[in-house]
Amino acid sequence: RTVGMDALEQKIEKAQLDVVKAKAKYDAALATLKDLMDKRDGLKRDELIAAIMKSDKSYDQILQFIQPTDQEKG
């Protein structure tokens, strides 16, 4: 039984290491995804601001257009 227990403990240790490696890889991929999405959002924001600046609409007209009305809120 000792040999079986030792083999099982080794398998558990290997599985734990595999989980740690997988988590590190997941965390790195998640950080990359977040960075890319932040860059995309920044570009969209810049594009929106440029479009607003070129528009002949007033600030109030733009806000009225993009904000929901009372009927849309309810």
Backbone as CSV, one residue per row, in Angstrom:
resi,resn,N_x,N_y,N_z,CA_x,CA_y,CA_z,C_x,C_y,C_z
1,ARG,0.817,-1.208,0.000,0.000,0.000,0.000,0.857,1.266,0.000
2,THR,2.024,1.219,0.569,2.903,2.390,0.606,3.289,2.813,-0.805
3,VAL,3.599,1.841,-1.663,3.980,2.157,-3.039,2.801,2.814,-3.755
4,GLY,1.606,2.315,-3.559,0.429,2.899,-4.167,0.198,4.314,-3.679
5,MET,0.411,4.532,-2.392,0.236,5.862,-1.811,1.280,6.831,-2.366
6,ASP,2.524,6.361,-2.503,3.588,7.221,-3.042,3.293,7.613,-4.486
7,ALA,2.836,6.648,-5.264,2.509,6.935,-6.660,1.354,7.932,-6.741
8,LEU,0.377,7.746,-5.867,-0.766,8.664,-5.843,-0.333,10.075,-5.449
9,GLU,0.533,10.178,-4.450,1.044,11.495,-4.024,1.803,12.168,-5.159
10,GLN,2.587,11.399,-5.915,3.324,11.968,-7.045,2.360,12.471,-8.118
11,LYS,1.309,11.710,-8.374,0.324,12.141,-9.354,-0.395,13.406,-8.899
12,ILE,-0.672,13.489,-7.604,-1.322,14.688,-7.055,-0.412,15.900,-7.216
13,GLU,0.874,15.737,-6.890,1.828,16.843,-7.031,1.923,17.297,-8.486
14,LYS,1.962,16.338,-9.417,2.036,16.680,-10.841,0.769,17.422,-11.270
15,ALA,-0.381,16.949,-10.814,-1.639,17.602,-11.165,-1.674,19.026,-10.615
16,GLN,-1.161,19.212,-9.402,-1.120,20.558,-8.817,-0.223,21.472,-9.644
17,LEU,0.925,20.967,-10.069,1.826,21.766,-10.907,1.163,22.103,-12.241
18,ASP,0.458,21.136,-12.817,-0.248,21.386,-14.076,-1.283,22.503,-13.909
19,VAL,-1.987,22.494,-12.790,-2.995,23.523,-12.528,-2.330,24.890,-12.386
20,VAL,-1.225,24.948,-11.672,-0.508,26.215,-11.490,-0.038,26.752,-12.846
21,LYS,0.504,25.873,-13.682,0.954,26.301,-15.009,-0.217,26.776,-15.866
22,ALA,-1.325,26.029,-15.812,-2.497,26.410,-16.596,-3.052,27.748,-16.132
23,LYS,-3.052,27.987,-14.823,-3.551,29.260,-14.296,-2.660,30.406,-14.733
24,ALA,-1.358,30.194,-14.712,-0.433,31.239,-15.156,-0.664,31.565,-16.631
25,LYS,-0.871,30.530,-17.440,-1.125,30.738,-18.863,-2.460,31.462,-19.068
26,TYR,-3.464,31.069,-18.304,-4.778,31.715,-18.369,-4.670,33.181,-17.970
27,ASP,-3.964,33.456,-16.875,-3.812,34.835,-16.406,-3.106,35.702,-17.444
28,ALA,-2.084,35.142,-18.102,-1.361,35.886,-19.137,-2.282,36.163,-20.333
29,ALA,-3.049,35.160,-20.739,-3.971,35.337,-21.861,-5.047,36.360,-21.512
30,LEU,-5.527,36.328,-20.282,-6.540,37.280,-19.837,-5.995,38.706,-19.836
31,ALA,-4.755,38.866,-19.390,-4.133,40.195,-19.382,-3.966,40.715,-20.813
32,THR,-3.571,39.838,-21.722,-3.432,40.230,-23.127,-4.783,40.651,-23.702
33,LEU,-5.805,39.864,-23.415,-7.148,40.195,-23.892,-7.613,41.537,-23.358
34,LYS,-7.413,41.782,-22.063,-7.823,43.046,-21.450,-7.091,44.215,-22.105
35,ASP,-5.807,44.058,-22.338,-5.017,45.114,-22.967,-5.534,45.418,-24.371
36,LEU,-5.801,44.376,-25.138,-6.306,44.572,-26.501,-7.677,45.230,-26.502
37,MET,-8.545,44.822,-25.600,-9.874,45.417,-25.527,-9.801,46.878,-25.087
38,ASP,-8.880,47.195,-24.168,-8.689,48.584,-23.752,-8.216,49.447,-24.929
39,LYS,-7.308,48.893,-25.731,-6.823,49.630,-26.901,-7.955,49.855,-27.897
40,ARG,-8.769,48.815,-28.133,-9.898,48.942,-29.045,-10.870,50.005,-28.551
41,ASP,-11.180,49.980,-27.251,-12.100,50.956,-26.686,-11.545,52.370,-26.798
42,GLY,-10.236,52.507,-26.623,-9.606,53.815,-26.774,-9.722,54.338,-28.191
43,LEU,-9.518,53.447,-29.166,-9.647,53.856,-30.570,-11.087,54.243,-30.890
44,LYS,-12.042,53.485,-30.371,-13.451,53.822,-30.595,-13.792,55.171,-29.968
45,ARG,-13.272,55.418,-28.784,-13.516,56.683,-28.093,-12.939,57.846,-28.901
46,ASP,-11.721,57.658,-29.398,-11.092,58.706,-30.209,-11.885,58.963,-31.490
47,GLU,-12.368,57.879,-32.103,-13.163,58.003,-33.323,-14.475,58.743,-33.041
48,LEU,-15.111,58.431,-31.923,-16.361,59.090,-31.551,-16.140,60.578,-31.287
49,ILE,-15.079,60.906,-30.578,-14.783,62.307,-30.284,-14.504,63.074,-31.578
50,ALA,-13.759,62.456,-32.493,-13.466,63.109,-33.771,-14.757,63.355,-34.550
51,ALA,-15.670,62.376,-34.533,-16.945,62.537,-35.250,-17.773,63.651,-34.621
52,ILE,-17.776,63.743,-33.305,-18.522,64.796,-32.611,-17.939,66.162,-32.958
53,MET,-16.623,66.244,-32.983,-15.975,67.521,-33.278,-16.278,67.987,-34.708
54,LYS,-16.426,67.053,-35.636,-16.711,67.402,-37.029,-18.196,67.682,-37.255
55,SER,-19.029,67.268,-36.325,-20.475,67.379,-36.492,-20.932,68.829,-36.412
56,ASP,-22.026,69.095,-37.101,-22.612,70.435,-37.019,-23.680,70.501,-35.924
57,LYS,-23.843,69.413,-35.197,-24.822,69.375,-34.104,-24.241,70.022,-32.848
58,SER,-25.121,70.587,-32.044,-24.671,71.202,-30.793,-24.470,70.117,-29.731
59,TYR,-23.822,70.493,-28.677,-23.600,69.592,-27.546,-24.928,69.067,-27.019
60,ASP,-25.892,69.958,-26.829,-27.208,69.560,-26.310,-27.925,68.614,-27.277
61,GLN,-27.805,68.851,-28.560,-28.445,67.975,-29.543,-27.841,66.564,-29.498
62,ILE,-26.544,66.514,-29.365,-25.867,65.216,-29.305,-26.271,64.465,-28.044
63,LEU,-26.280,65.145,-26.909,-26.679,64.494,-25.664,-28.125,64.018,-25.719
64,GLN,-28.984,64.835,-26.272,-30.392,64.463,-26.379,-30.541,63.208,-27.252
65,PHE,-29.738,63.115,-28.294,-29.811,61.971,-29.191,-29.327,60.684,-28.517
66,ILE,-28.239,60.764,-27.756,-27.641,59.530,-27.212,-28.194,59.129,-25.846
67,GLN,-28.818,60.041,-25.118,-29.354,59.677,-23.813,-30.766,59.125,-23.968
68,PRO,-31.090,58.094,-23.185,-32.438,57.525,-23.277,-33.490,58.496,-22.748
69,THR,-34.653,58.444,-23.359,-35.769,59.273,-22.869,-36.392,58.591,-21.662
70,ASP,-37.305,59.283,-20.985,-37.990,58.705,-19.829,-38.757,57.451,-20.221
71,GLN,-39.347,57.443,-21.416,-40.101,56.284,-21.878,-39.187,55.084,-22.110
72,GLU,-37.964,55.320,-22.611,-37.018,54.245,-22.854,-36.452,53.678,-21.549
73,LYS,-36.350,54.505,-20.526,-35.827,54.065,-19.230,-36.773,53.089,-18.544
74,GLY,-38.062,53.339,-18.637,-39.061,52.566,-17.901,-39.382,51.310,-18.569
